[in-house]
């Protein structure tokens, strides 16, 4: 790959021509609602790829600067720098009317959104683009997607890592080269619309203290309250609602914001009939599910003598490798995290070696069977044309696929479907393609997870071939207890609540065909035994129309993928359970599930004990 000093001019290509604002921030921590920006750099580019304007400054955060060993910004260096509210208008002027570009763009965007909100200024960003997401689609032959690794691959000089201005200049070179590859491969850019962050659904909430006890079930008539019971409250209360909830939580009860079939009791003034609260959604739901209803006075009397419950099982952490413990950066290098161990043998044959095969044309059933055969032969099934694809299997109808012209220009070998029956092995001495070396799982395949450093997060990504105008796909996550139930409403993570109250589970939107769930296993509450990740279609389409969904597992946002699978067993289904992270003794495991359901997301949510409005 030649250096990319010259700007790429895409001004004549409407799908790629935009005004850009490349951004990098250094921060006092990793949580945008809590931590602050310490330095910022913005570099603007025109549609032809030439620099327009550059701005950078240190920022006085008014707090401890955090990990100085990472960013080198001490309190002394930051003293005298402007507070963010003094530069918000200047930064906003550079961002206005441009697409925000960053490496791990949601991180930078979230920090900017919170800083602009604190300053009382509207963040003028309507769309963003993540160079990580773009390179995951391009799949260049690099060991990882870190800024340093991509800079080395694209021939961009990097002089001062974790310096906002230098990182932005490096990002400009990487972005130009990545954009050139997207044009060559005819890839759609992963542009993400940015909703206004003043929307109340993005307002941070105080974390709920997780209940330490298992749900013992329904309140028995005439019986006592037991620690762990799920209690909901509806209607007006004589005692202040906050005090009532606080007393219930202190007694060991699990106060929920909704009613489901797993609710132990509903508190509604008016007695067991619930007449005063009969008009509320909670009361109606309680009546339909047969949930006991008691008035506030009776509840307070029972609250005086709550019986001991059964604590959630406490798991001993798995041993952490010394190299992992010694890691100082939030995202571990690939050498610091051992490869996952397959928990059950996965049948592989060597004829395909490290081939990555894209199937074009055919019915959904034919394409799904072909992808399963590729995995059986030891290869990996691709769902998009990328730089890592080595072979094409062409079914009838595939000649009309717009990607075939790119395949021809790239000189990729095109095979008839019969090739999968008896593929010829690669000739001796043939160059080994630089394709992802992740463990490829079939549907139902399982791997054990190695331990990560204390600050590490697992990233479970889901992607599909192309967006559809008639529907949207939402990726969601559920944090579940021993009974396969969500312990609280906050354990349902989705587009309207993209982060669990404790911050351990987050949903990231990386583009119109890619979403990621990140999980900090060490920060999960004791009740958490399983994280279920699903995708649901909002619209008339089914997963047979969407095609394969690729899932991947990586130990960091820019770390190499360690495990991947192509899931396309679903046809008429509109909801698809993609994957699970679950405890097995002291270890955590990852399973590629691929179980489809004809019902919508609402039914799945209720099945996990959460009522949706």
PyMOL commands that set and color helices and strands:
alter all, ss='L'
color gray80, all
select helices_A, chain A and resi 68-71+75-78+84-95+105-119+131-138+147-154+164-185+200-202+241-250+275-277+281-289+296-303+322-326+334-336+350-352+364-376+398-400+403-410+417-420+489-491+521-523+543-546+601-607
alter helices_A, ss='H'
color red, helices_A
select strands_A, chain A and resi 20-27+37-45+51-58+99-102+127-130+191-193+230-233+254-255+265-267+293-294+341-342+356-360+380-382+391-394+413-416+439-440+446-448+458-464+471-480+492-493+505-511+514-519+530-539+549-554+561-567+575-584+587-597
alter strands_A, ss='S'
color yellow, strands_A
deselect
rebuild
show_as cartoon
